[in-house]
Amino acid sequence: MRIVVLAGGIGGARFLRGLKSAAPAAEITVIGNTGDDIHLFGLKVCPDLDTVMYTLGGGINEDQGWGRADESFTLKEELAAYGVGPTWFGLGDRDFATHIVRTQMLAAGYPLSAVTEALCDRWQPGVRLLPMSDDRVETHVAVTENGERRVVHFQEYWVRLRASLAAEAVVPVGAEQAKPAPGVLEALASADVILLPPSNPVVSIGTILAVPGIREAVAGAAAPVVGLSPIVGGAPVRGMADKVLAAVGVESTAAAVARHYGADLLDGWLVDTADADAVAEVEAAGIACRAVPLMMTGTEATAAMAREALSLAEAAR
Amino acid sequence: MRIVVLAGGIGGARFLRGLKSAAPAAEITVIGNTGDDIHLFGLKVCPDLDTVMYTLGGGINEDQGWGRADESFTLKEELAAYGVGPTWFGLGDRDFATHIVRTQMLAAGYPLSAVTEALCDRWQPGVRLLPMSDDRVETHVAVTENGERRVVHFQEYWVRLRASLAAEAVVPVGAEQAKPAPGVLEALASADVILLPPSNPVVSIGTILAVPGIREAVAGAAAPVVGLSPIVGGAPVRGMADKVLAAVGVESTAAAVARHYGADLLDGWLVDTADADAVAEVEAAGIACRAVPLMMTGTEATAAMAREALSLAEAAR
């Protein structure tokens, strides 16, 4: 079975771990969000790709969900001693190695997809990890800080500002000119199932779908497309998805996110049992819907979610 | 008093510490060798400039003479885990920060001289540290390894091969096209004393002198020029200077190195008391010479050497 998953960072990575456990024989292709990529200290950092790679490769800091286990921050302290920032982004010594290798390969002319494959040679994530695009896409967020309207990089919004300001607009800069990375459209066309994990619908999956050709390939794929709600009981399970949903005029409810994706894209949608009353509303919008436990409390609970998603896909086929 | 010092790495840096102690009121300008600069992992590494900066700024690993004190090697291990080398060059986590800042500033368009000044803002070495040139110069060494003639970067010769092969030629690639960095010629022209510390006469001071205009500026300066022999009792005090002296056809003796620099360049030359019999030979070549203790066993011993050099300069004025 060929499964294609559109994934952001922590939520996507944890879901993938459950999916691998639920479908060990499946051939899984992950289309990773690169809209939150950022250049720091002259290095190319791809937070979402790395979170997937580290999580599936056994190198993740389990407690925080991003970054490396057993990490140290000597280099970051030294950069601060030189007065060189930003200091709000927590790059550890181990993590720096990934960015140095990536930057060196990109400078040598390799596309990000080839670089990602090379990095995965070490981590052996057990999935084929593709960046959504080899072209540069950077999600920017418009905010008003101290009375002044500014456009900040998504990471600055998310990490430095902790989404404490209203996101007035969310723009995946460069997306319109970006092309899907090699293999992305082919994977979608030949998929047996396409899954949207409970990643951020705006800045993770929304950004992937903003690359011309990808939304059309998902919507037009022969495979059923099933998503899992990142909103449970009217709030994001983790992260601050509600802040960026507001920016695109979408309520933070499981049903509203399903309608935001749309019946042209989704064949099925899983909501949490806490949102069972949303099932009728989602089905009324033309999307098959079931209420099942959606808290990724561990690999077994997450594997159960993946099995539910695959089951709904089977039913929607 | 304005003192200009042409310096390589460890020997130059240690001599400078003694000089600062011997002449605390002097305004010291250091013209640093950049011929051993190397790009590693996409980062610009300037070993000699950094050794001077760390040594005078209190950040050096005193035991080994290069690299940072209290250093760790997490990043290097991670790079090796990616299969990315070289592994023979020991970049530590603290040291990496310097190279990242430097590379980022160079990429932003700053010349190496401006970058060096910015790095020294942190270290406050108490001297004005100038790279010999803002242009790229890389010393290469011709060797025969396993029957095959190869040209290797000086660092590969020095660090990986530990100068175990004969240096058949030593070429400062790019030197002929290089220009002295801003301030270099001005410092030499307005110097009261010019000193050549016991740095490597071929790959450190020789490379600096190979930048068109610098040798002429040293030789033509109004200030007396005094050097200290890096060879004591027929062998280098530290390092493997004999290997590269052989490549340029110079015997490893205190007198031969003085003659190699030449009477057109040197006004005075200090040899160690072990080489007292070389004094007459050096003086016969037209260079004032004294035999004094030249072992840099500590700051006080080194300060005494510096005082001897300044005294000989005064006498040679």
Chai-1 contact restraints between the chains, C-beta under 6 A:
chainA,res_idxA,chainB,res_idxB,connection_type,confidence,min_distance_angstrom,max_distance_angstrom,comment,restraint_id
A,F41,B,I100,contact,1.0,0.0,6.0,A-B,restraint_1
A,F41,B,Q104,contact,1.0,0.0,6.0,A-B,restraint_2
A,G42,B,T103,contact,1.0,0.0,6.0,A-B,restraint_3
A,G42,B,Q104,contact,1.0,0.0,6.0,A-B,restraint_4
A,G42,B,A107,contact,1.0,0.0,6.0,A-B,restraint_5
A,S72,B,T74,contact,1.0,0.0,6.0,A-B,restraint_6
A,T74,B,S72,contact,1.0,0.0,6.0,A-B,restraint_7
A,T74,B,D93,contact,1.0,0.0,6.0,A-B,restraint_8
A,T74,B,R94,contact,1.0,0.0,6.0,A-B,restraint_9
A,L75,B,D93,contact,1.0,0.0,6.0,A-B,restraint_10
A,L75,B,F96,contact,1.0,0.0,6.0,A-B,restraint_11
A,L75,B,A97,contact,1.0,0.0,6.0,A-B,restraint_12
A,E78,B,R94,contact,1.0,0.0,6.0,A-B,restraint_13
A,E78,B,A97,contact,1.0,0.0,6.0,A-B,restraint_14
A,L79,B,A97,contact,1.0,0.0,6.0,A-B,restraint_15
A,Y82,B,V101,contact,1.0,0.0,6.0,A-B,restraint_16
A,Y82,B,R122,contact,1.0,0.0,6.0,A-B,restraint_17
A,V84,B,V101,contact,1.0,0.0,6.0,A-B,restraint_18
A,D93,B,T74,contact,1.0,0.0,6.0,A-B,restraint_19
A,D93,B,L75,contact,1.0,0.0,6.0,A-B,restraint_20
A,D93,B,D93,contact,1.0,0.0,6.0,A-B,restraint_21
A,R94,B,T74,contact,1.0,0.0,6.0,A-B,restraint_22
A,R94,B,E78,contact,1.0,0.0,6.0,A-B,restraint_23
A,F96,B,L75,contact,1.0,0.0,6.0,A-B,restraint_24
A,A97,B,L75,contact,1.0,0.0,6.0,A-B,restraint_25
A,A97,B,E78,contact,1.0,0.0,6.0,A-B,restraint_26
A,A97,B,L79,contact,1.0,0.0,6.0,A-B,restraint_27
A,I100,B,F41,contact,1.0,0.0,6.0,A-B,restraint_28
A,V101,B,Y82,contact,1.0,0.0,6.0,A-B,restraint_29
A,V101,B,V84,contact,1.0,0.0,6.0,A-B,restraint_30
A,T103,B,G42,contact,1.0,0.0,6.0,A-B,restraint_31
A,Q104,B,F41,contact,1.0,0.0,6.0,A-B,restraint_32
A,Q104,B,G42,contact,1.0,0.0,6.0,A-B,restraint_33
A,A107,B,G42,contact,1.0,0.0,6.0,A-B,restraint_34
A,R122,B,Y82,contact,1.0,0.0,6.0,A-B,restraint_35
